Amino acid sequence: MYEKTKDRSDLLVVTMNIDEELGLVEPFIKEKGYTFPVLPAYTFIHNMLDSVGVPQNWILDRQGRWQWQMLGFNSMEVDWEGTTLAKLESVQKGM
């Protein structure tokens, strides 16, 4: 998702990591060759949510209002990126 949207100025894809041990995050990202930005968010997420399940996908509008959320991973989803990009576009048009 990040690679498909990184050059767009109208949206930002952010990855939040909820690992308690921050020292494990950077080596894992390097090992996997990931290039997307990762924010350490253990405390933030645990203070904000009643329960934490992963993955979680959120879309917020420019005002920071929650517009969409998906909890968990659906292995039957054929085109997760396409579905999520379409949802992003619909939120953007509603602004």
Biopython code that builds the backbone (N, CA, C, O; Angstrom):
import numpy as np
from Bio.PDB.StructureBuilder import StructureBuilder

atoms = [
    (1, "MET", "N", (0.833, -1.182, 0.000)),
    (1, "MET", "CA", (0.000, 0.000, 0.000)),
    (1, "MET", "C", (0.880, 1.248, 0.000)),
    (1, "MET", "O", (0.626, 2.187, -0.754)),
    (2, "TYR", "N", (1.902, 1.262, 0.833)),
    (2, "TYR", "CA", (2.782, 2.430, 0.907)),
    (2, "TYR", "C", (3.429, 2.707, -0.443)),
    (2, "TYR", "O", (3.456, 3.850, -0.898)),
    (3, "GLU", "N", (3.946, 1.670, -1.080)),
    (3, "GLU", "CA", (4.618, 1.849, -2.376)),
    (3, "GLU", "C", (3.663, 2.420, -3.422)),
    (3, "GLU", "O", (4.079, 3.210, -4.270)),
    (4, "LYS", "N", (2.399, 2.032, -3.373)),
    (4, "LYS", "CA", (1.424, 2.510, -4.357)),
    (4, "LYS", "C", (0.975, 3.945, -4.102)),
    (4, "LYS", "O", (0.438, 4.591, -5.001)),
    (5, "THR", "N", (1.187, 4.451, -2.885)),
    (5, "THR", "CA", (0.672, 5.779, -2.545)),
    (5, "THR", "C", (1.743, 6.771, -2.112)),
    (5, "THR", "O", (1.421, 7.927, -1.839)),
    (6, "LYS", "N", (2.991, 6.361, -2.040)),
    (6, "LYS", "CA", (4.031, 7.212, -1.447)),
    (6, "LYS", "C", (4.260, 8.530, -2.184)),
    (6, "LYS", "O", (4.727, 9.490, -1.571)),
    (7, "ASP", "N", (3.951, 8.606, -3.463)),
    (7, "ASP", "CA", (4.168, 9.839, -4.223)),
    (7, "ASP", "C", (2.950, 10.763, -4.236)),
    (7, "ASP", "O", (2.989, 11.833, -4.843)),
    (8, "ARG", "N", (1.892, 10.361, -3.583)),
    (8, "ARG", "CA", (0.678, 11.188, -3.554)),
    (8, "ARG", "C", (0.793, 12.233, -2.452)),
    (8, "ARG", "O", (1.195, 11.923, -1.330)),
    (9, "SER", "N", (0.438, 13.463, -2.776)),
    (9, "SER", "CA", (0.484, 14.530, -1.773)),
    (9, "SER", "C", (-0.840, 14.674, -1.027)),
    (9, "SER", "O", (-0.930, 15.423, -0.054)),
    (10, "ASP", "N", (-1.867, 13.955, -1.484)),
    (10, "ASP", "CA", (-3.188, 14.100, -0.877)),
    (10, "ASP", "C", (-3.498, 13.054, 0.190)),
    (10, "ASP", "O", (-4.574, 13.086, 0.786)),
    (11, "LEU", "N", (-2.565, 12.120, 0.441)),
    (11, "LEU", "CA", (-2.795, 11.150, 1.502)),
    (11, "LEU", "C", (-1.475, 10.661, 2.063)),
    (11, "LEU", "O", (-0.419, 10.820, 1.451)),
    (12, "LEU", "N", (-1.556, 10.063, 3.241)),
    (12, "LEU", "CA", (-0.378, 9.568, 3.932)),
    (12, "LEU", "C", (-0.704, 8.212, 4.525)),
    (12, "LEU", "O", (-1.681, 8.072, 5.260)),
    (13, "VAL", "N", (0.103, 7.217, 4.212)),
    (13, "VAL", "CA", (-0.038, 5.894, 4.799)),
    (13, "VAL", "C", (0.948, 5.814, 5.955)),
    (13, "VAL", "O", (2.145, 6.039, 5.776)),
    (14, "VAL", "N", (0.441, 5.494, 7.135)),
    (14, "VAL", "CA", (1.263, 5.424, 8.335)),
    (14, "VAL", "C", (1.162, 4.022, 8.913)),
    (14, "VAL", "O", (0.071, 3.459, 8.996)),
    (15, "THR", "N", (2.280, 3.462, 9.308)),
    (15, "THR", "CA", (2.318, 2.167, 9.960)),
    (15, "THR", "C", (2.674, 2.380, 11.421)),
    (15, "THR", "O", (3.660, 3.045, 11.738)),
    (16, "MET", "N", (1.871, 1.815, 12.304)),
    (16, "MET", "CA", (2.147, 1.905, 13.733)),
    (16, "MET", "C", (2.521, 0.528, 14.247)),
    (16, "MET", "O", (1.821, -0.450, 13.986)),
    (17, "ASN", "N", (3.617, 0.451, 14.972)),
    (17, "ASN", "CA", (4.065, -0.810, 15.541)),
    (17, "ASN", "C", (3.708, -0.836, 17.015)),
    (17, "ASN", "O", (3.964, 0.129, 17.734)),
    (18, "ILE", "N", (3.111, -1.947, 17.478)),
    (18, "ILE", "CA", (2.702, -2.030, 18.875)),
    (18, "ILE", "C", (3.551, -3.011, 19.675)),
    (18, "ILE", "O", (3.119, -3.487, 20.725)),
    (19, "ASP", "N", (4.733, -3.314, 19.199)),
    (19, "ASP", "CA", (5.643, -4.188, 19.933)),
    (19, "ASP", "C", (6.135, -3.472, 21.185)),
    (19, "ASP", "O", (6.491, -2.295, 21.133)),
    (20, "GLU", "N", (6.156, -4.185, 22.312)),
    (20, "GLU", "CA", (6.641, -3.591, 23.556)),
    (20, "GLU", "C", (8.148, -3.346, 23.511)),
    (20, "GLU", "O", (8.649, -2.409, 24.133)),
    (21, "GLU", "N", (8.853, -4.178, 22.785)),
    (21, "GLU", "CA", (10.312, -4.076, 22.727)),
    (21, "GLU", "C", (10.716, -3.342, 21.455)),
    (21, "GLU", "O", (10.844, -3.947, 20.391)),
    (22, "LEU", "N", (10.917, -2.034, 21.577)),
    (22, "LEU", "CA", (11.245, -1.209, 20.414)),
    (22, "LEU", "C", (12.535, -1.642, 19.737)),
    (22, "LEU", "O", (12.689, -1.453, 18.530)),
    (23, "GLY", "N", (13.455, -2.214, 20.481)),
    (23, "GLY", "CA", (14.723, -2.648, 19.914)),
    (23, "GLY", "C", (14.583, -3.744, 18.875)),
    (23, "GLY", "O", (15.511, -3.978, 18.101)),
    (24, "LEU", "N", (13.453, -4.417, 18.840)),
    (24, "LEU", "CA", (13.229, -5.488, 17.864)),
    (24, "LEU", "C", (12.691, -4.968, 16.539)),
    (24, "LEU", "O", (12.791, -5.647, 15.518)),
    (25, "VAL", "N", (12.128, -3.778, 16.551)),
    (25, "VAL", "CA", (11.414, -3.266, 15.383)),
    (25, "VAL", "C", (12.357, -2.953, 14.227)),
    (25, "VAL", "O", (12.169, -3.467, 13.125)),
    (26, "GLU", "N", (13.359, -2.127, 14.458)),
    (26, "GLU", "CA", (14.251, -1.709, 13.371)),
    (26, "GLU", "C", (14.977, -2.885, 12.719)),
    (26, "GLU", "O", (15.026, -2.948, 11.490)),
    (27, "PRO", "N", (15.548, -3.829, 13.495)),
    (27, "PRO", "CA", (16.190, -4.977, 12.835)),
    (27, "PRO", "C", (15.219, -5.789, 11.982)),
    (27, "PRO", "O", (15.591, -6.270, 10.911)),
    (28, "PHE", "N", (13.983, -5.945, 12.441)),
    (28, "PHE", "CA", (12.981, -6.686, 11.678)),
    (28, "PHE", "C", (12.680, -5.990, 10.359)),
    (28, "PHE", "O", (12.602, -6.636, 9.314)),
    (29, "ILE", "N", (12.510, -4.673, 10.408)),
    (29, "ILE", "CA", (12.215, -3.898, 9.202)),
    (29, "ILE", "C", (13.363, -4.010, 8.205)),
    (29, "ILE", "O", (13.138, -4.192, 7.008)),
    (30, "LYS", "N", (14.584, -3.902, 8.698)),
    (30, "LYS", "CA", (15.754, -4.019, 7.816)),
    (30, "LYS", "C", (15.864, -5.418, 7.232)),
    (30, "LYS", "O", (16.147, -5.576, 6.044)),
    (31, "GLU", "N", (15.643, -6.431, 8.057)),
    (31, "GLU", "CA", (15.729, -7.820, 7.601)),
    (31, "GLU", "C", (14.737, -8.106, 6.480)),
    (31, "GLU", "O", (15.060, -8.812, 5.524)),
    (32, "LYS", "N", (13.539, -7.561, 6.599)),
    (32, "LYS", "CA", (12.493, -7.782, 5.600)),
    (32, "LYS", "C", (12.624, -6.864, 4.392)),
    (32, "LYS", "O", (11.969, -7.085, 3.373)),
    (33, "GLY", "N", (13.473, -5.825, 4.498)),
    (33, "GLY", "CA", (13.651, -4.902, 3.386)),
    (33, "GLY", "C", (12.511, -3.912, 3.217)),
    (33, "GLY", "O", (12.311, -3.371, 2.129)),
    (34, "TYR", "N", (11.761, -3.670, 4.292)),
    (34, "TYR", "CA", (10.646, -2.724, 4.223)),
    (34, "TYR", "C", (11.168, -1.298, 4.103)),
    (34, "TYR", "O", (12.184, -0.947, 4.702)),
    (35, "THR", "N", (10.467, -0.485, 3.328)),
    (35, "THR", "CA", (10.884, 0.905, 3.122)),
    (35, "THR", "C", (9.874, 1.906, 3.670)),
    (35, "THR", "O", (10.117, 3.112, 3.629)),
    (36, "PHE", "N", (8.759, 1.429, 4.176)),
    (36, "PHE", "CA", (7.731, 2.340, 4.670)),
    (36, "PHE", "C", (8.065, 2.826, 6.085)),
    (36, "PHE", "O", (8.762, 2.146, 6.838)),
    (37, "PRO", "N", (7.554, 4.019, 6.431)),
    (37, "PRO", "CA", (7.812, 4.544, 7.774)),
    (37, "PRO", "C", (7.011, 3.779, 8.831)),
    (37, "PRO", "O", (5.860, 3.406, 8.607)),
    (38, "VAL", "N", (7.641, 3.555, 9.981)),
    (38, "VAL", "CA", (6.999, 2.846, 11.085)),
    (38, "VAL", "C", (7.098, 3.705, 12.345)),
    (38, "VAL", "O", (8.187, 4.120, 12.744)),
    (39, "LEU", "N", (5.954, 3.962, 12.960)),
    (39, "LEU", "CA", (5.911, 4.747, 14.185)),
    (39, "LEU", "C", (5.765, 3.819, 15.388)),
    (39, "LEU", "O", (4.895, 2.949, 15.384)),
    (40, "PRO", "N", (6.597, 3.984, 16.416)),
    (40, "PRO", "CA", (6.389, 3.200, 17.635)),
    (40, "PRO", "C", (5.116, 3.694, 18.322)),
    (40, "PRO", "O", (4.989, 4.884, 18.612)),
    (41, "ALA", "N", (4.177, 2.788, 18.583)),
    (41, "ALA", "CA", (2.868, 3.239, 19.069)),
    (41, "ALA", "C", (2.293, 2.370, 20.178)),
    (41, "ALA", "O", (1.085, 2.402, 20.414)),
    (42, "TYR", "N", (3.119, 1.600, 20.861)),
    (42, "TYR", "CA", (2.608, 0.698, 21.900)),
    (42, "TYR", "C", (1.763, 1.450, 22.924)),
    (42, "TYR", "O", (0.604, 1.098, 23.146)),
    (43, "THR", "N", (2.324, 2.470, 23.544)),
    (43, "THR", "CA", (1.620, 3.209, 24.591)),
    (43, "THR", "C", (0.398, 3.931, 24.034)),
    (43, "THR", "O", (-0.678, 3.886, 24.630)),
    (44, "PHE", "N", (0.560, 4.587, 22.905)),
    (44, "PHE", "CA", (-0.550, 5.323, 22.289)),
    (44, "PHE", "C", (-1.739, 4.408, 22.023)),
    (44, "PHE", "O", (-2.863, 4.723, 22.414)),
    (45, "ILE", "N", (-1.504, 3.294, 21.371)),
    (45, "ILE", "CA", (-2.589, 2.376, 20.999)),
    (45, "ILE", "C", (-3.229, 1.761, 22.237)),
    (45, "ILE", "O", (-4.455, 1.684, 22.327)),
    (46, "HIS", "N", (-2.412, 1.323, 23.189)),
    (46, "HIS", "CA", (-2.975, 0.695, 24.383)),
    (46, "HIS", "C", (-3.750, 1.684, 25.254)),
    (46, "HIS", "O", (-4.670, 1.284, 25.967)),
    (47, "ASN", "N", (-3.398, 2.945, 25.207)),
    (47, "ASN", "CA", (-4.157, 3.959, 25.943)),
    (47, "ASN", "C", (-5.436, 4.352, 25.212)),
    (47, "ASN", "O", (-6.399, 4.789, 25.843)),
    (48, "MET", "N", (-5.455, 4.204, 23.902)),
    (48, "MET", "CA", (-6.576, 4.661, 23.090)),
    (48, "MET", "C", (-7.658, 3.594, 22.902)),
    (48, "MET", "O", (-8.841, 3.925, 22.822)),
    (49, "LEU", "N", (-7.267, 2.328, 22.833)),
    (49, "LEU", "CA", (-8.205, 1.258, 22.504)),
    (49, "LEU", "C", (-8.479, 0.358, 23.703)),
    (49, "LEU", "O", (-7.602, 0.141, 24.539)),
    (50, "ASP", "N", (-9.700, -0.165, 23.783)),
    (50, "ASP", "CA", (-10.048, -1.104, 24.846)),
    (50, "ASP", "C", (-9.388, -2.460, 24.634)),
    (50, "ASP", "O", (-8.950, -3.098, 25.591)),
    (51, "SER", "N", (-9.317, -2.892, 23.397)),
    (51, "SER", "CA", (-8.659, -4.155, 23.074)),
    (51, "SER", "C", (-7.815, -3.947, 21.823)),
    (51, "SER", "O", (-8.138, -3.137, 20.955)),
    (52, "VAL", "N", (-6.738, -4.694, 21.761)),
    (52, "VAL", "CA", (-5.812, -4.531, 20.643)),
    (52, "VAL", "C", (-5.754, -5.833, 19.861)),
    (52, "VAL", "O", (-5.344, -6.869, 20.383)),
    (53, "GLY", "N", (-6.167, -5.768, 18.612)),
    (53, "GLY", "CA", (-6.039, -6.879, 17.692)),
    (53, "GLY", "C", (-5.275, -6.385, 16.480)),
    (53, "GLY", "O", (-5.343, -5.206, 16.134)),
    (54, "VAL", "N", (-4.560, -7.269, 15.846)),
    (54, "VAL", "CA", (-3.790, -6.860, 14.671)),
    (54, "VAL", "C", (-4.118, -7.787, 13.519)),
    (54, "VAL", "O", (-4.427, -8.958, 13.740)),
    (55, "PRO", "N", (-4.060, -7.301, 12.323)),
    (55, "PRO", "CA", (-3.838, -5.898, 11.971)),
    (55, "PRO", "C", (-5.117, -5.084, 12.133)),
    (55, "PRO", "O", (-6.220, -5.627, 12.209)),
    (56, "GLN", "N", (-4.939, -3.780, 12.183)),
    (56, "GLN", "CA", (-6.054, -2.846, 12.147)),
    (56, "GLN", "C", (-5.760, -1.831, 11.061)),
    (56, "GLN", "O", (-4.639, -1.334, 10.947)),
    (57, "ASN", "N", (-6.753, -1.532, 10.280)),
    (57, "ASN", "CA", (-6.620, -0.535, 9.216)),
    (57, "ASN", "C", (-7.628, 0.562, 9.487)),
    (57, "ASN", "O", (-8.814, 0.298, 9.683)),
    (58, "TRP", "N", (-7.151, 1.784, 9.496)),
    (58, "TRP", "CA", (-8.009, 2.939, 9.752)),
    (58, "TRP", "C", (-7.853, 3.933, 8.626)),
    (58, "TRP", "O", (-6.777, 4.071, 8.044)),
    (59, "ILE", "N", (-8.936, 4.625, 8.323)),
    (59, "ILE", "CA", (-8.877, 5.767, 7.412)),
    (59, "ILE", "C", (-9.453, 6.951, 8.172)),
    (59, "ILE", "O", (-10.577, 6.906, 8.672)),
    (60, "LEU", "N", (-8.660, 8.005, 8.247)),
    (60, "LEU", "CA", (-9.084, 9.256, 8.868)),
    (60, "LEU", "C", (-9.137, 10.320, 7.794)),
    (60, "LEU", "O", (-8.351, 10.291, 6.847)),
    (61, "ASP", "N", (-10.058, 11.260, 7.935)),
    (61, "ASP", "CA", (-10.110, 12.349, 6.971)),
    (61, "ASP", "C", (-9.106, 13.434, 7.366)),
    (61, "ASP", "O", (-8.385, 13.291, 8.353)),
    (62, "ARG", "N", (-9.064, 14.505, 6.598)),
    (62, "ARG", "CA", (-8.086, 15.572, 6.842)),
    (62, "ARG", "C", (-8.256, 16.234, 8.205)),
    (62, "ARG", "O", (-7.312, 16.820, 8.735)),
    (63, "GLN", "N", (-9.441, 16.144, 8.765)),
    (63, "GLN", "CA", (-9.695, 16.728, 10.075)),
    (63, "GLN", "C", (-9.380, 15.749, 11.210)),
    (63, "GLN", "O", (-9.573, 16.068, 12.383)),
    (64, "GLY", "N", (-8.897, 14.566, 10.853)),
    (64, "GLY", "CA", (-8.555, 13.564, 11.857)),
    (64, "GLY", "C", (-9.737, 12.761, 12.363)),
    (64, "GLY", "O", (-9.634, 12.083, 13.385)),
    (65, "ARG", "N", (-10.869, 12.830, 11.655)),
    (65, "ARG", "CA", (-12.057, 12.081, 12.057)),
    (65, "ARG", "C", (-12.010, 10.682, 11.462)),
    (65, "ARG", "O", (-11.682, 10.497, 10.290)),
    (66, "TRP", "N", (-12.344, 9.704, 12.292)),
    (66, "TRP", "CA", (-12.373, 8.312, 11.881)),
    (66, "TRP", "C", (-13.457, 8.120, 10.836)),
    (66, "TRP", "O", (-14.618, 8.442, 11.089)),
    (67, "GLN", "N", (-13.101, 7.599, 9.664)),
    (67, "GLN", "CA", (-14.071, 7.368, 8.600)),
    (67, "GLN", "C", (-14.296, 5.885, 8.318)),
    (67, "GLN", "O", (-15.340, 5.499, 7.792)),
    (68, "TRP", "N", (-13.313, 5.058, 8.671)),
    (68, "TRP", "CA", (-13.420, 3.635, 8.348)),
    (68, "TRP", "C", (-12.422, 2.864, 9.186)),
    (68, "TRP", "O", (-11.338, 3.362, 9.492)),
    (69, "GLN", "N", (-12.791, 1.646, 9.556)),
    (69, "GLN", "CA", (-11.893, 0.786, 10.317)),
    (69, "GLN", "C", (-12.113, -0.653, 9.893)),
    (69, "GLN", "O", (-13.243, -1.075, 9.647)),
    (70, "MET", "N", (-11.025, -1.403, 9.810)),
    (70, "MET", "CA", (-11.103, -2.833, 9.563)),
    (70, "MET", "C", (-10.203, -3.514, 10.577)),
    (70, "MET", "O", (-9.026, -3.174, 10.694)),
    (71, "LEU", "N", (-10.741, -4.460, 11.299)),
    (71, "LEU", "CA", (-9.981, -5.196, 12.295)),
    (71, "LEU", "C", (-9.747, -6.608, 11.793)),
    (71, "LEU", "O", (-10.674, -7.282, 11.343)),
    (72, "GLY", "N", (-8.500, -7.047, 11.876)),
    (72, "GLY", "CA", (-8.171, -8.399, 11.486)),
    (72, "GLY", "C", (-7.816, -8.511, 10.016)),
    (72, "GLY", "O", (-7.790, -7.526, 9.278)),
    (73, "PHE", "N", (-7.546, -9.733, 9.618)),
    (73, "PHE", "CA", (-7.143, -10.015, 8.246)),
    (73, "PHE", "C", (-8.087, -11.051, 7.672)),
    (73, "PHE", "O", (-8.348, -12.076, 8.302)),
    (74, "ASN", "N", (-8.594, -10.792, 6.497)),
    (74, "ASN", "CA", (-9.500, -11.708, 5.826)),
    (74, "ASN", "C", (-8.728, -12.418, 4.720)),
    (74, "ASN", "O", (-8.439, -11.825, 3.681)),
    (75, "SER", "N", (-8.398, -13.671, 4.941)),
    (75, "SER", "CA", (-7.617, -14.418, 3.949)),
    (75, "SER", "C", (-8.396, -14.652, 2.657)),
    (75, "SER", "O", (-7.810, -15.023, 1.640)),
    (76, "MET", "N", (-9.704, -14.441, 2.687)),
    (76, "MET", "CA", (-10.526, -14.623, 1.492)),
    (76, "MET", "C", (-10.559, -13.362, 0.626)),
    (76, "MET", "O", (-11.030, -13.401, -0.511)),
    (77, "GLU", "N", (-10.062, -12.250, 1.159)),
    (77, "GLU", "CA", (-10.048, -10.984, 0.409)),
    (77, "GLU", "C", (-9.079, -11.123, -0.759)),
    (77, "GLU", "O", (-7.880, -11.317, -0.559)),
    (78, "VAL", "N", (-9.592, -11.025, -1.954)),
    (78, "VAL", "CA", (-8.789, -11.217, -3.156)),
    (78, "VAL", "C", (-7.914, -10.003, -3.448)),
    (78, "VAL", "O", (-6.753, -10.151, -3.828)),
    (79, "ASP", "N", (-8.461, -8.813, -3.273)),
    (79, "ASP", "CA", (-7.742, -7.590, -3.635)),
    (79, "ASP", "C", (-7.818, -6.576, -2.496)),
    (79, "ASP", "O", (-8.483, -5.547, -2.612)),
    (80, "TRP", "N", (-7.129, -6.879, -1.393)),
    (80, "TRP", "CA", (-7.159, -5.997, -0.225)),
    (80, "TRP", "C", (-6.702, -4.589, -0.581)),
    (80, "TRP", "O", (-7.342, -3.612, -0.192)),
    (81, "GLU", "N", (-5.609, -4.477, -1.312)),
    (81, "GLU", "CA", (-5.101, -3.148, -1.671)),
    (81, "GLU", "C", (-6.108, -2.380, -2.512)),
    (81, "GLU", "O", (-6.354, -1.202, -2.253)),
    (82, "GLY", "N", (-6.687, -3.018, -3.504)),
    (82, "GLY", "CA", (-7.667, -2.354, -4.360)),
    (82, "GLY", "C", (-8.893, -1.904, -3.577)),
    (82, "GLY", "O", (-9.387, -0.794, -3.771)),
    (83, "THR", "N", (-9.382, -2.767, -2.693)),
    (83, "THR", "CA", (-10.536, -2.427, -1.867)),
    (83, "THR", "C", (-10.223, -1.247, -0.955)),
    (83, "THR", "O", (-11.035, -0.333, -0.812)),
    (84, "THR", "N", (-9.049, -1.269, -0.344)),
    (84, "THR", "CA", (-8.663, -0.200, 0.577)),
    (84, "THR", "C", (-8.417, 1.107, -0.172)),
    (84, "THR", "O", (-8.803, 2.173, 0.307)),
    (85, "LEU", "N", (-7.785, 1.038, -1.332)),
    (85, "LEU", "CA", (-7.584, 2.250, -2.137)),
    (85, "LEU", "C", (-8.923, 2.853, -2.566)),
    (85, "LEU", "O", (-9.079, 4.074, -2.575)),
    (86, "ALA", "N", (-9.882, 2.007, -2.919)),
    (86, "ALA", "CA", (-11.213, 2.502, -3.290)),
    (86, "ALA", "C", (-11.881, 3.185, -2.099)),
    (86, "ALA", "O", (-12.537, 4.214, -2.261)),
    (87, "LYS", "N", (-11.717, 2.620, -0.907)),
    (87, "LYS", "CA", (-12.275, 3.233, 0.299)),
    (87, "LYS", "C", (-11.600, 4.578, 0.566)),
    (87, "LYS", "O", (-12.270, 5.540, 0.940)),
    (88, "LEU", "N", (-10.276, 4.653, 0.377)),
    (88, "LEU", "CA", (-9.551, 5.923, 0.525)),
    (88, "LEU", "C", (-10.111, 6.981, -0.418)),
    (88, "LEU", "O", (-10.346, 8.122, -0.018)),
    (89, "GLU", "N", (-10.320, 6.594, -1.667)),
    (89, "GLU", "CA", (-10.848, 7.535, -2.662)),
    (89, "GLU", "C", (-12.244, 8.018, -2.277)),
    (89, "GLU", "O", (-12.555, 9.198, -2.434)),
    (90, "SER", "N", (-13.085, 7.115, -1.774)),
    (90, "SER", "CA", (-14.445, 7.525, -1.406)),
    (90, "SER", "C", (-14.435, 8.468, -0.210)),
    (90, "SER", "O", (-15.246, 9.392, -0.150)),
    (91, "VAL", "N", (-13.536, 8.251, 0.739)),
    (91, "VAL", "CA", (-13.420, 9.166, 1.881)),
    (91, "VAL", "C", (-12.925, 10.521, 1.402)),
    (91, "VAL", "O", (-13.419, 11.560, 1.839)),
    (92, "GLN", "N", (-11.943, 10.507, 0.496)),
    (92, "GLN", "CA", (-11.392, 11.763, -0.019)),
    (92, "GLN", "C", (-12.465, 12.567, -0.757)),
    (92, "GLN", "O", (-12.537, 13.786, -0.600)),
    (93, "LYS", "N", (-13.291, 11.905, -1.552)),
    (93, "LYS", "CA", (-14.345, 12.603, -2.297)),
    (93, "LYS", "C", (-15.398, 13.184, -1.369)),
    (93, "LYS", "O", (-16.037, 14.185, -1.692)),
    (94, "GLY", "N", (-15.576, 12.557, -0.218)),
    (94, "GLY", "CA", (-16.557, 13.039, 0.740)),
    (94, "GLY", "C", (-16.097, 14.248, 1.522)),
    (94, "GLY", "O", (-16.863, 14.817, 2.299)),
    (95, "MET", "N", (-14.845, 14.647, 1.321)),
    (95, "MET", "CA", (-14.302, 15.787, 2.075)),
    (95, "MET", "C", (-14.652, 17.092, 1.425)),
    (95, "MET", "O", (-14.276, 18.151, 1.926)),
]
sb = StructureBuilder()
sb.init_structure("model")
sb.init_model(0)
sb.init_chain("A")
sb.init_seg("    ")
for serial, (resi, resn, name, xyz) in enumerate(atoms, 1):
    if name == "N":
        sb.init_residue(resn, " ", resi, " ")
    sb.init_atom(name, np.array(xyz, "f"), 0.0, 1.0, " ", f" {name:<3s}", serial, name[0])
structure = sb.get_structure()
